[in-house]
Amino acid sequence: MDRVKSSMQQVPNAIPKVIRRTGGANSLELEKENFERGQAVSINKAINTQEVAVKEKHARNILILFICKGAHTFWAAVNRLPLSSNAVLCWKFCHVFHKLLRDGHPNVIKDSMRNKADLTDMSRMWGHLSEGYGKLCSIYLKLLITKMEFHIKNPRFPGNLQMSNRQLDEAGENDVNNFFQLTVEMFDYLECELNLFLGVFSSLDMSRSVSVTAAGQCRLAPLIQVILDSSHLYDYTVKLLFKLHSCLPADTLQGHRDRFQEQFKKLKNLFYRSSNLQYFKRLIQIPQLPENPPNFLRASALSEHISPVVVIPAESSSPESEHVVETDDLVDTDIPALPVNTPDKRSKWV
């Protein structure tokens, strides 16, 4: 509670608890102007052209401003930014917008769908670049569009994807056809998350200590949101696939199993690599996936499934307090080589 109160005190020109009655309509207009000015200040502090990670306190201020509202004012401020002319600016917008979609008011997703066409055009425009932030922005925008579309189509799922097993069952309305289609949509959703993961890692020289440089942290910071999303999507696809295998012939679900296995290998690899980056070690505890993917043809294997849990320590140091080195001429010595499966340990996928 004290932390929330402290955060509220940091918000510039926050709405006062009691609106002054003196001055009538003029006073109300002044309060509105001050509030909107405060929102614009917070947004501009978080979304700028500096190649550094978005500071947690600035992102938190934006969340506090919009926690009880939709996204109209957010878009009014963002639409004034030259997102199509500066890739770093666009990248940091994507990061803040992703956080707002996850943790903001449910109306944020609905309100933001009005900007889908503009986001699609922007993704296509940045997609003409083959490297750097431009390419990453194109991938990130596709992910955000996919995220909005999924939650509009499946309104039972909150933006942060946190659901109980009962709520997951209710989302499919006890209809095997719904569960089948929902699994496909989750595969598409997770594919976009993995594409961004891979895009960021491919853009960095992982033989150097990129996670302690300002530029490296700028690219890595949004992956915290990706890790949070991906852990839930992986968990739900496992549970849905076991449910589908209890209702449909195995041959019918061969395509689902093939796609799951491909995504499992990528996510396991990316979680492992992320957990060994210095930048993430004090910000987030990343779960490790099992050695082999589940065997969906054995119903009892569901009891062996452990839902991956991502932990963000309450007292973790925020990105702005992480040690930042301004040079790339460093070599990582604490990142072990990726494990290689020996033939006798490979997945017995059927």
N, C-alpha and C positions, 0 to 999 in steps of 0.2 A: 504494500500500500504506500509505504514511504517512497519507494522507487517511482511509482506512478505519479505521486504528488511532485516529486523532484523533476520528473520528465515534463510535467505540465508547466512547471515554473520556467522551464527552458524555452518554451514555445514563445516566439516573439509575437507580441500583440494578440495573445490568446483571448477568446471571448470571455468577458467578465461574467461572474456568476449572476450578478444583478445588473440589468441594463439601466443606465441612468434615465430617469424619467424627465429630467429637465431638458427643455428644448424640443420635446415632442418628436415629430418626424425627422427633423434635422439631426437630432441626437442618434436616432436609429440608423440613419444613413451614414453618420460618422462612424458608428460602431461597426457597421458592415464594411465600410471602406478600410478601417483599421484591421479587421479580421482578414479580409482578402489580401491586404498588403502583407500581413504576417505570413499567410500561406505562400504567397509569391516568394518571400524572402527564404522560407524554409526549402522550397522547391529549387530555387536558384543555388542555394548552398549545397544541395545534394546532387543536382544535375548541372554540371559545368564541363568545361573543356580540359580541366586538369587531369592528367593521366595518373590518378591515384584512386584507390578504392573509395567508394561511397562511405562516408563516415556513418557509423551506426546511430549516433545521436541525431544526425540530420534526417536519416530515414525514419527513426522513431518519432521525431517531431511531426513528420508528414502523416504517419499512421495515427497519431493522436488527434491530429486535425480532422482526419477523415474517418475515424473509427465509428462515428455515429451518423455518418452521412454517406451520400453517394460520391460520384467522382466528377460532378459537373465543374466545380471550381478547379479541381486538379487539371482537367483537360483545358479549361480556359487559360490557365497559366502555361501549360505545356505547349499548347498550340502557338504560343508566341516564340518558342525556341526554334532555332534553325536546325532541326534534327536531320534534315536531308543534306546539310552541307558540312556537318562535322561528325565524323564517325565516333569519336570518343564521347561526345555529348549524347549521341544516340544510344551508345552502349550503356551509359550510366542511366539514361532514361529507362531503358529496358530493365535494368536491375531494380530500380525503384518501383517501376510499374509491376514487375513480377512480385515484389514484396507486398505491394498494395493489393494485388489480386489474391494473394495467399492469406493475408492477415487483416485486410480492411473490411469494411462493411459489405455484406452480400450484394448490395446494390451496385457496388463498384463494377462487378462483372457485367451486369445488365447495362449500366450507363456507358461502359467502355465499348460495347458492341457497336455503338453508333460510329465509332472511329475505325471499325474493322477495315473498310475499304482503303482508308488512308494508310493504315499500318501495312496492308497488303502491297500497296504501291511502293511504300518505302522499302519493304523487304525486297521487292523485285529490283528496285533501283540500286540498293547496296549489293545485291547479288551479282551485279556486273563486275564487281571487284573480286579478284581471285585470292587475295590474301589480306592480312591485317584486320583492323577493326571493322572495315566495311563488310568483309565476308562474315565475320562473327555476328554483326548486327543483323544481317539477312537471316542467319540461322536462328538467332534469338527471337526476332520478330515472328518467324514462323511458329516457334514454340508458343509464344504468348497468344497468338491467334488460335492455335490448336487448343490451348488451355481454356480460353474463353468459350470456344465452340463446344468443348466437352461439357463444361459446367452449365452452359445454357441448355444443352440437350439432356443433361442428367442433373437437374437442379437439386436432387437429394444429396449430391456430393458437395461439401463446402469447399471453398477455395484452397484451404490447407490440406484437404483430402483426408482428414481424420474422421474415421467412422468405426463403429463397433461391428462385430460380426452380424448382429441382428439387423443393423441398418444396411449392411451390404446385401443381405438376403432380401430386404424390403425393396432395395433399389431395382432388383430384377423382377419384382412382383410375382415370384414363384413361377415364372414362365421360362422354360429352357431356351426358347428363341431369344428372349431378352438377354439372358445370361450369355448366350453365344455372341450376340451383337455387342454387348457391353465389353466382353473380353477383347474383341477386335478393336474397339475404340480405345481401350486401355493400351493395347499394343502400339497403336498409332501415337498415342500420347507419350508413352515411354520412349518410342523411337525418336521423337523430337527432343526429349530430354537428353538422350544418349548422343544425338548429333551435336548438341551444344557442348556437352562434356568432351567429346572427341575433338571438336573444333578448337576449343580452348587449349587442350593439351597439345594438339598438333601445331598450334601457333607459337608455342613456347619451346625454348631450348631446354629440355628437361635434364640435360647434363650439367646445367649450371643452377645456382641457387636462386632461381627466378622468384621463389615464393617470399624472399626477403627484400625484393626490390619493389619500389612504388609501382612501376609499370607492370610487373608480374602480378602484384596483388590486385591491381585494377581489373585484370582479366580473370583472376581466380575468384574474386569476391562473390560474383553471382552464382557460383557453383554450390554455395551453401543452400540456396533455394532449390537448386536442381537436385541435390542430394536428399533434401527433405521430401520433395515430390516423388523422386524415384523409389525411395524406400517403401512408400505406401503403394505405389503402382505395382511394384514387384510383389508385394505381399498379397494384394488383392487378386492379381492374375493367378498366383499359385492357388488360392482358395477357390476361385471361379473355375479353374481348370479341373480341380478335383471334383467339383460339383458337376461339371459337364460330363466328366468321364463316368459318373454314376448314373447318367441319364441317356447318353448317346454311345453308339458303337465307336470303338477305338479308331477304326479307319476314317471315320468322319472327322476326327479331331487330329489327324496326322499333321495337317498344316499348322494348327495351333501349337502342337508340340514342337514342330521344327522352328517356328518363329520364337517360341519361348526359349528354346535352347540357345539360339543365336543371341538373344537379348541377355540371357543369364550370363553367358561368357563375357560379354562386353561390360555389363554392370559390375560383375565380380572383379574384373581387371581394373575398372575405373575407381571403384571403392578402395581397392588395395593401394593403388597409386596415390589417391588423394590422402589416405590416412597417413602416408609417410611424408607428406609435404609439411614443412615447418609452419607454414602460414595457418594451416587448419588445426594443428595440434592443440592449440589453446582456445580455439573458437568452437570446435565441434568434435564430438566423438562419433566416428563413422563406423557403422557395423560392417562386419565381414560376412559375406555369403558363404554357404556351405561348400565343401569341396566339390560335390556333384549336384546337379539339378535334381529335383524330386522325380520319382518314378510314378507318373500319374496312372499307370496301369495297375498299380498296387494300392488299393484304397486305403490300407492301413498306414501307408507312408504319410498321409496327412497329419497323423499324430506326431510325426517326427519333424514337421515344419515348425520353425521358430521365426516368428515375425521379427524382421530387422527393426531395431529401435535406434533412432538418431537422437543423441543427447547434446543439448547446447547448455554447457555449465552455466549456472546462475551468475557466477562470479568470473566468467571467462573474460579475458581482455578483449576489448573491441578492436576492430581493424586499425583505428587511429592510434592505438597505444602499442601496436605491434612494432617491433624493431624493424626499421626500414633502412635498407642500404641503397644508395643511389647508383651503384655500379653493377654491371652484369658479370664482371670478371671474377666470379666466385664459383667454386665447384662444390656440388652437394656431396657430402660424405656420409650422410645419415639415411640415404634412401637405398634400401637393399634391392637386389635384383629381383625381378618378378619371378614368382615360383613357376616352375615348368612341370606339368603333369607327366609322370612316368607312365609307360604303357599300361602297367597294372593298376594305375589309379585313375584312369580315364573314366569318364561317365559312361555307364552302361545304359545308354539312351535307347528306348524302344518306342 
